[in-house]
């Protein structure tokens, strides 16, 4: 008879039998509980302890409600879901069965996809080229970047909307499909940008100026997202470090864009004498010189200086002597104000996921009081530090009529204006100046036929080693569609190291239709 | 003359409630047996003894009630038998009886508890409870003796103190001190009822007397490092002071004192501080200190609304789940629905306990009834709140359900006293 019973329990109808018993138990429990509730009770006496009855009953109800926030709504707590995914010993637990959703680029191409039947399996078609924005999903090393902040969505536990919440609370723990996350990145642009850096240490940011949508966010060197171990151990090349958002570099001459904008906002268009020997901001300070001074000195000649110079020419030739004086003329208050609006001392949030946000490092500008420091800072040297993302964002503000847009990686997020960095008129004047840089000045090599590229080179002194090379640009001048910012660590001159990368990338983006065609169709 | 049909006699009502409970217990056992059998065909059938004791013993207990002419609150008795039925089921499921006759200590508590229940009913039933007031001082001394025995002979096990044979006699301290307080306070009702602007101001001599007498067991709980017991006893004191003075001032005072003590105690004891930290942020050390509570919450989460079904979950993943954390096992297997029903039964039990207190004849019986009900209610609250992370864990067991012989026997004795007090003729 026992054998017969075993057969029945392990057979086809075994689960149904157990389910029936479960329902019967709950039903009888309910009937018995209600019968207890409504059973006749003794007559109330002279003394009434109603308050005690209310207090204890209310406390039990409150505890039950709190219990429900774990029992039914536990999936809304990311750290709790993470704990269960790693340490839940239940073989059939819902959070262990979920097929993780894919991460897609703006055209629906796969950036990350699940491996069927492998809980921690993940396929990354772009490999090391996109590991910094996407992050990794690794059983030992954890979850990072977009994989981390979008984890609830990818795991199918994210909740949007009230009706959905109720539905998920009651039934979702049995759900086995994660939801996809769509990014603003373009896989081909990301790939090309990574290839162009060619293993050099550096970063590239490509974004849409009016919406802040990031089309490429590259840090080099990259690493294989399926094997973060060696990358995390490599202290020399630090491939795990996201240089585009976390790296802090002196901005060099790219900072002149902000100083010029600041002066134009104050209606300052001064002409300064720019002698060859440079500008001395105060007693006991070394002179600030133009790069030509050093170029001449290397040839054994003496740089005669630019003589009297206006802002347009100073921008075209990237004159340190002029901009140091312009910075001083603007004054510390206006400068501090501009730095605050440009969010230099703040971190930029570039992704808001269901489990938190991705943020850049903070830049660094000290509060200015002395003349000397302002002269240094105005040319992007001294204590000022920014991330490539910061540079891309203030470049984008010039392209977008002065509006500083929050950079964003998720296609679902709406464009968000962080600040009005300049007036529209100032932005227009800056665009003309930056166009001239590419037509006649330091950025000449970026002048792609009928693309009207506007840009600014930067060569920033590093504390040790060669200078950092910058080029930040946008195109076309009239209706800018795309911003490209390139940084090469210790690359030397901006015009020779960073600029060619930006140029090739602009050409690639043009081939993909991002520069000449309308922005509306794309993120 | 009333036209409604005369209500069923209390014992008959209680028997009806028990039959419904027994049906639920039967379904639960079949479900658990089904899962156990499909895993291992050879079951030691002796592990069914406590369930047999339930099915056979409770009707005998009801017969005893009939014989002594008990006319108390049938809902109260029904709730007691329903809760202890669920307790037996979950302990059977957790394998607490798995060794069968090889470990008789595990099988004995329910039959013994049933006997204690009948002793309780007989002691206080038919309005005879008043004489217990004379034993107040005896109870006080007995409680101190238990503490002394614990201090001298106790051995530490998992942070708790036990006598040889794994007994935890500190359980009996609760009803003993409630009995003492009921006797002591009912003699001084007037003094403790004095209030000014809603703030209770008992005369200094009365206050000093209470502080002195209550201070000794409190110091002993500190010596035993049983802060959970201290919290519980103080909560009972507050409830009883409120009941005698009928001034909400005591409740406000008690809440303030509890908050201050909860905050202050973490500076005194590393153990308490660790529990407090885990409560505030279990995720800082998920595999260490946070492990137990997080596994308990994970068990609840996997249970969801309807539960995995009795026997079909994996509550063993929660450390020492069958005693302090038994509520997590229930939540996993009977779901939030089942938990809601159980908490409702608890609420009914407490509600009827307080109601019976209101109807008692002498102030002593009233206070005794409030204190005993309060002790069960506070224990239930602290345990369930601890397991669900609503409050820090206090290491207090869940009445009727947690594993532990002394706990179950004491709880059933208290339930018996309450059932007797509800019968006031």
Interface residues (C-beta under 8 A of the other chain):
Chain A: X2 X3 X5 X6 X9 X10 X14 X17 X18 X19 X21 X22 X24 X25 X26 X28 X29 X30 X31 X32 X33 X35 X36 X37 X39 X40 X41 X42 X43 X44 X45 X46 X47 X48 X49 X51 X52 X53 X55 X56 X57 X59 X60 X61 X62 X63 X64 X66 X67 X68 X70 X71 X72 X74 X75 X79 X80 X83 X84 X87 X88 X89 X90 X91 X93 X94 X169 X170 X173 X174
Chain B: X7 X8 X10 X13 X16 X17 X20 X21 X23 X24 X27 X28 X30 X31 X34 X35 X37 X38 X41 X72 X73 X74 X75 X76 X78 X79 X82 X86 X239 X242 X243 X246 X248 X251 X283 X286 X287 X291 X294 X295 X297 X298 X300 X301 X302 X303 X304 X305 X306 X307 X309 X310 X311 X312 X313 X314 X317 X331 X334 X335 X336 X337 X338 X339 X340 X341 X342 X343 X344 X345 X346 X347 X348 X350 X351 X352 X354 X355 X356 X357 X358 X359 X360 X366 X370 X374 X377 X380 X381 X384 X385 X388 X389 X390 X422 X423 X424
